[in-house]
Amino acid sequence: MKHVLRMLGIAAGFALASHAAMADSISPETFSATLGVGESITITKTVVISKEAPTSALVDVKFVADTTGSMGSIINQAKANATSIMGNVAGYGDAQFGASEYKDRGDTYVTKVNQALTSDTAAVQTGINTWVAGGGGDGPEANLIALKEQAEASDWRAGSHRFIVQFGDAPGHEGGLYYPTLNETIGALKDNNVKVLVVGTNAMNANCSDCTPDAAMTIATETGGSFNLFGSADIATLIQNAIGEAFDTYTNVALGLVGATPGGVEVSFDPVSYSGSWDRSEDRTFTFNMTLTGLMAGTYDFGVGAFVDGGQVALEKDYITVVGSVSEVPLPGALPMLLGAFGLRSAALRRRRRNLG
């Protein structure tokens, strides 16, 4: 048996919302139901992508700095403003931060993680405070090694909007025995849905014997990030604006399970996602049908997230109880057979009673 529940007043597909949403959202925010094994229920989930920047997004930001000898001014600005930067970014939702640095081959170390992703902003500030300008024998540095390593690191949270804020003032060595190529680096960033926001100087786009011209600009553009000239505004404002601009437009809206998959409940979404070209100049509403089917007796709770371009912007919870077992649910056509068998057994019992009497 299949139930279909609909929220009144919600149009199919997507339409502009008639009210100003304070944050991206899913409604209903929670849902609970009891199903028999093999039973299904379909409900409508409504996703509102709000006007202007989100306030409920899952956001991971890694600060990655060139800490070679010429970087003193930028490093000092980053240290002085790190706490303000993290406070600003936290306004977009559930934010975590990390810090790492790079120099070049021949230095004491090539790359170093100062603090893995964490919600402890004081720990991140402490990590950033360890940055010291020094080393870097030639012009280009280990930019691409650092970006590729951090793109492929295991500390990103599932479903997060992922940003690397790169501080630098020199291009990066490419290819050969020791460095990834520009295409390999961009591929790793895109495969892991990481946007690069560069805060640095135009020297990062210089050419050299093993550097591609405009490499930093290319990385920022190809990953959906931005190139921001150091000194054009205070560094905290630069980064806040760069992350805000990364949320300004979007091309995909989807629902998906968050956390552990409920093994006793099958969950499907129709449509799987919406694709288009939208901006946050106004609230927009997208509707999905979510079908739940009981597979195994038990109690299950799980999250359903709204995702914009692969990053989570809202979360709701579902609570499903499944009763009965597969053996208790007659297969199609089995009920008449069971009734027939019951009738034959009853007749036999009646004949036996008459014979005994």
C-alpha positions in Angstrom: 0.0 0.0 0.0 1.4 3.5 -0.9 0.4 6.7 0.8 0.8 10.1 -0.8 0.9 13.2 1.4 1.1 16.7 -0.1 1.6 20.1 1.5 -1.2 22.5 0.4 -0.3 25.6 -1.6 3.0 24.3 -3.0 3.4 24.2 -6.7 5.2 21.4 -8.5 8.7 22.1 -9.8 10.2 25.4 -8.4 8.8 28.9 -8.2 9.8 32.1 -6.5 8.9 32.2 -2.9 6.4 34.8 -1.8 8.1 35.6 1.5 11.6 36.6 2.6 13.4 33.6 4.1 15.9 34.3 6.9 18.0 31.2 5.9 18.0 28.3 3.5 15.5 25.7 4.8 13.7 22.4 4.3 10.1 22.0 5.3 8.7 20.1 7.0 11.6 20.3 9.4 10.9 16.9 10.9 8.7 14.0 9.8 7.7 10.8 11.5 5.7 7.8 10.4 5.1 4.1 11.1 5.3 1.7 8.1 4.8 -2.0 7.6 7.5 -4.0 5.9 7.0 -3.4 2.2 4.8 -0.4 2.8 5.7 3.1 1.2 4.8 6.7 1.9 5.6 9.7 -0.2 5.8 13.2 1.2 6.7 16.6 -0.3 9.9 18.3 0.8 10.1 22.0 0.1 13.6 23.6 -0.1 13.9 27.4 0.0 17.2 28.9 -1.1 17.1 32.3 0.4 17.8 35.7 -0.9 21.4 36.8 -0.2 24.1 34.7 1.5 23.2 31.6 3.5 23.2 31.5 7.3 22.8 27.8 7.8 25.5 26.3 5.5 28.1 23.8 6.4 31.4 25.6 5.6 35.0 24.4 5.8 37.8 26.9 5.3 41.5 26.2 5.2 44.1 29.0 5.3 47.1 28.0 3.3 50.1 30.4 3.4 53.3 30.8 1.5 55.7 31.4 4.5 58.9 32.0 2.5 61.1 35.0 3.2 59.2 37.7 1.2 55.8 37.0 2.9 56.3 39.0 6.1 53.7 41.7 5.4 50.9 39.3 4.3 51.6 36.9 7.1 51.4 39.7 9.7 48.1 40.8 8.3 46.7 37.3 8.3 47.8 36.8 12.0 46.3 40.1 13.1 43.0 39.5 11.3 42.5 35.7 11.6 40.0 35.9 14.5 38.0 38.5 12.7 38.0 36.5 9.5 36.7 33.4 11.2 34.1 35.4 13.1 32.8 36.9 9.8 32.8 33.5 8.0 30.9 31.9 10.9 27.9 34.1 9.9 27.4 31.8 6.9 26.5 28.8 9.2 28.3 25.9 10.8 32.0 26.8 10.1 35.2 25.0 10.7 38.7 26.2 9.9 42.2 24.9 9.5 45.7 26.3 8.8 48.8 25.1 6.9 51.8 26.5 5.2 54.3 25.8 2.4 57.8 26.8 1.5 59.8 24.9 -1.2 62.1 21.9 -1.7 65.4 22.5 0.0 63.8 24.2 3.0 63.4 22.5 6.4 60.0 21.4 5.3 58.0 21.7 2.1 54.5 21.8 3.6 53.2 21.7 7.2 49.8 21.4 8.7 49.5 23.8 11.6 45.9 22.9 12.6 43.5 20.4 11.0 39.9 21.5 10.5 38.2 22.3 13.8 35.5 24.5 15.3 38.1 25.7 17.9 39.0 29.1 16.4 41.5 29.7 19.2 43.4 26.6 18.1 43.4 27.8 14.5 44.7 31.3 15.6 47.5 29.5 17.5 48.4 27.6 14.4 48.4 30.7 12.2 50.6 32.5 14.8 53.4 29.9 14.1 53.8 31.2 10.5 57.2 32.8 10.2 58.6 34.2 6.9 61.8 32.5 5.9 63.5 30.3 3.3 62.5 29.8 -0.3 65.7 29.8 -2.3 64.4 30.6 -5.8 61.3 32.6 -7.0 58.7 29.9 -7.4 57.5 27.9 -4.4 55.6 24.7 -3.6 52.2 26.2 -4.2 50.8 23.3 -6.2 52.0 20.6 -3.7 50.2 22.5 -0.9 47.0 23.0 -2.8 46.8 19.4 -4.0 47.7 17.9 -0.6 45.0 20.0 1.1 42.4 19.3 -1.6 42.9 15.5 -1.0 43.2 15.7 2.8 40.8 13.5 4.9 39.6 16.2 7.3 37.0 17.9 5.1 33.5 17.2 6.5 31.1 15.3 4.2 28.8 17.7 2.4 30.6 20.9 3.3 31.2 24.0 1.2 35.0 23.8 0.9 37.3 26.8 0.5 41.1 27.2 0.5 42.1 30.7 1.2 45.7 30.9 -0.2 48.1 33.7 0.8 51.0 34.1 -1.6 53.3 36.4 -3.6 55.1 34.0 -6.0 54.2 31.4 -8.6 54.5 27.7 -8.0 56.8 25.1 -9.6 55.0 22.7 -11.8 55.6 19.2 -13.0 58.8 17.3 -13.3 59.9 14.8 -10.6 58.8 16.8 -7.6 55.8 18.9 -8.3 52.2 18.2 -9.6 51.2 19.8 -12.9 48.7 22.6 -13.0 46.1 20.3 -14.5 46.7 17.7 -11.8 46.2 20.3 -9.1 43.1 21.7 -10.6 41.7 18.2 -11.0 42.3 17.3 -7.4 40.6 20.6 -6.3 37.6 20.0 -8.5 37.3 16.3 -7.6 37.0 17.3 -4.0 34.7 20.3 -4.6 37.2 22.9 -3.3 37.1 26.5 -4.3 40.4 28.5 -4.1 40.2 32.1 -2.9 43.6 33.7 -3.6 44.7 36.7 -1.5 48.1 37.8 -2.9 50.0 39.7 -5.5 50.1 39.6 -9.2 53.5 38.0 -9.0 51.6 34.7 -8.4 50.6 34.8 -12.0 54.2 35.3 -13.4 55.8 33.0 -15.9 59.0 31.0 -15.3 60.9 28.0 -16.7 58.4 25.6 -15.0 55.4 27.8 -14.3 52.3 28.4 -16.4 51.5 32.1 -16.9 48.4 33.2 -14.9 48.4 30.0 -12.9 46.9 31.4 -9.7 44.2 33.2 -11.6 43.5 30.0 -13.6 43.2 27.9 -10.4 40.8 30.4 -8.8 38.6 30.6 -12.0 38.5 26.9 -12.7 37.5 26.0 -9.2 34.8 28.7 -8.9 36.9 30.8 -6.5 38.4 34.3 -7.0 41.8 36.1 -7.2 41.9 39.0 -4.7 44.8 41.5 -4.7 46.3 42.0 -1.3 46.1 45.6 -0.2 43.0 46.4 -2.2 40.9 46.2 1.0 41.5 45.1 4.5 42.2 41.4 4.5 39.2 40.4 6.7 36.8 42.2 4.3 38.5 40.7 1.3 38.0 37.1 2.5 34.4 37.6 3.8 33.4 39.2 0.4 35.2 36.4 -1.5 33.3 33.7 0.3 30.0 35.6 0.1 30.5 36.0 -3.7 31.1 32.3 -4.0 27.5 31.7 -2.7 26.0 34.4 -5.0 25.2 32.1 -7.9 24.3 28.4 -8.1 23.5 25.8 -10.7 22.3 22.7 -8.8 19.9 22.0 -5.9 19.4 18.5 -4.5 18.3 16.5 -1.5 20.4 13.8 0.0 20.9 11.6 3.0 23.2 13.0 5.7 25.0 10.7 8.1 24.3 7.0 8.5 22.1 5.4 5.9 18.9 3.9 7.4 19.4 0.2 6.5 15.8 -0.7 7.2 14.3 2.1 5.1 14.7 2.8 1.4 14.7 6.5 0.6 14.4 8.0 -2.9 13.9 11.5 -4.2 12.0 12.7 -7.2 13.5 14.7 -8.9 17.0 13.7 -7.9 18.1 17.3 -8.4 17.3 20.6 -10.2 19.9 22.1 -12.6 19.8 25.6 -13.9 21.3 29.0 -13.5 20.2 31.0 -10.5 21.4 33.8 -8.2 20.5 34.9 -4.7 18.7 38.1 -5.7 15.5 36.6 -4.4 14.1 33.6 -2.5 13.6 30.5 -4.7 11.6 27.4 -3.8 12.2 23.9 -5.1 10.0 20.9 -4.3 10.9 17.2 -4.1 8.8 14.1 -3.5 10.6 11.8 -1.0 9.4 8.2 -0.9 10.1 6.0 2.1 9.7 2.2 2.0 9.9 -0.1 5.0 12.4 -2.9 4.5 13.1 -4.3 8.0 11.4 -4.0 11.3 13.1 -1.4 13.6 13.2 2.3 14.5 15.3 4.6 12.3 16.2 8.3 12.4 18.3 10.0 9.8 19.0 13.4 8.3 18.0 14.7 4.9 20.1 17.7 3.7 19.5 20.3 1.1 22.6 20.7 -1.1 23.5 23.7 -3.3 26.3 22.9 -5.8 27.2 19.9 -3.6 27.4 21.8 -0.3 24.9 21.4 2.5 22.8 24.5 3.3 20.0 23.0 5.4 19.2 19.9 7.4 16.0 18.2 8.6 15.4 14.9 10.5 13.1 12.0 9.8 11.9 9.3 12.3 10.6 6.1 10.8 9.3 3.0 12.6 9.0 -0.2 10.6 6.7 -2.9 12.0 6.3 -6.6 11.0 8.6 -8.8 9.0 8.9 -9.9 5.5 7.5 -13.3 6.4 4.4 -11.6 7.8 3.5 -9.8 4.6 1.7 -12.1 2.1 3.1 -12.1 -1.4 0.8 -11.0 -4.2 -1.8 -13.7 -4.8 -0.9 -15.6 -1.6 -3.9 -14.4 0.4 -6.5 -16.5 -1.7 -4.2 -19.5 -1.3 -4.0 -19.0 2.4 -7.8 -18.6 2.7 -8.3 -21.8 0.6 -5.9 -23.8 2.7 -7.6 -22.5 5.8 -11.0 -23.6 4.4 -9.8 -27.1 3.5 -8.3 -27.5 7.0 -11.6 -26.4 8.6 -13.7 -28.9 6.5 -11.3 -31.7 7.5 -11.8 -30.8 11.2 -15.6 -30.8 10.9 -15.5 -34.3 9.2 -13.3 -35.6 12.0 -15.7 -34.3 14.6 -18.7 -36.0 12.9 -16.8 -39.3 12.7 -15.8 -39.1 16.3 -19.4 -38.4 17.3 
